Amino acid sequence: MEIKVYTSPGCFYCTQVKELFKRAELEYEESVINETNKAEFRAKYPLAVSFPFVLIDNEPVGGLVETARILVKRGLVSAKK
């Protein structure tokens, strides 16, 4: 599974999605989006409205909640705390 995570500096949900991948023992590639590269990111992913923005196997997933749902469905993490 190839995972790419686009994050924003200081983003709480970005930290949480990275913790989720850690719990699932999944490796991911992170790209930090800042003022310098924000326009390029928005042009490439116009439907990305917030951070984090996750791609799994080059398919847009969405943010933290959508990513968690997929990982639970695949049995990679538990819905229990």
C-alpha positions in Angstrom: 0.0 0.0 0.0 1.5 3.3 -1.1 0.4 6.2 1.2 1.0 9.9 0.6 0.0 12.5 3.2 -0.2 16.2 2.5 0.0 18.2 5.8 0.1 21.7 7.0 2.4 23.1 9.7 0.7 23.1 13.1 -2.2 21.0 12.0 -3.7 19.0 14.8 -5.5 16.6 12.5 -2.3 16.0 10.5 -0.6 14.9 13.7 -3.5 12.6 14.4 -3.5 10.9 11.0 0.3 10.3 11.3 -0.4 8.7 14.7 -3.0 6.5 13.0 -0.5 5.3 10.5 1.9 4.6 13.3 -0.7 2.5 15.1 -1.3 0.6 11.9 2.4 0.2 11.4 2.1 1.7 7.9 4.8 3.7 6.2 3.8 6.9 4.4 5.4 9.7 2.5 4.7 13.2 3.9 4.6 16.5 2.0 4.3 19.6 4.0 2.2 22.3 2.2 3.1 25.9 3.0 2.6 29.3 1.4 5.4 28.5 -1.1 3.8 25.4 -2.6 0.1 25.9 -1.7 -0.9 27.1 -5.2 0.7 24.1 -6.9 -1.0 21.7 -4.4 -4.4 23.4 -5.0 -4.0 23.2 -8.8 -3.2 19.5 -8.6 -5.9 18.6 -6.0 -8.7 21.1 -6.3 -11.1 19.0 -4.3 -8.8 19.0 -1.2 -10.4 21.5 1.1 -8.5 20.9 4.3 -5.5 19.1 5.8 -4.5 16.4 6.1 -5.1 15.2 2.6 -4.4 11.5 2.1 -3.8 9.4 -1.1 -3.7 5.6 -0.9 -2.4 3.9 -4.0 -2.8 7.3 -5.8 -6.5 7.4 -5.0 -7.7 10.5 -3.0 -9.1 9.4 0.3 -9.7 12.7 2.1 -8.8 13.6 5.7 -8.4 12.0 9.1 -12.0 10.6 9.4 -12.1 9.1 5.9 -8.6 7.6 6.4 -9.6 6.1 9.7 -12.7 4.5 8.2 -10.6 2.8 5.4 -8.0 1.5 7.9 -10.7 0.1 10.2 -12.6 -1.5 7.2 -9.3 -3.1 6.1 -8.7 -4.4 9.6 -5.5 -2.4 10.0 -6.6 -0.6 13.1 -9.4 -1.1 15.6 -12.3 1.3 16.2 -11.7 0.7 20.0 -9.4 2.9 21.9 
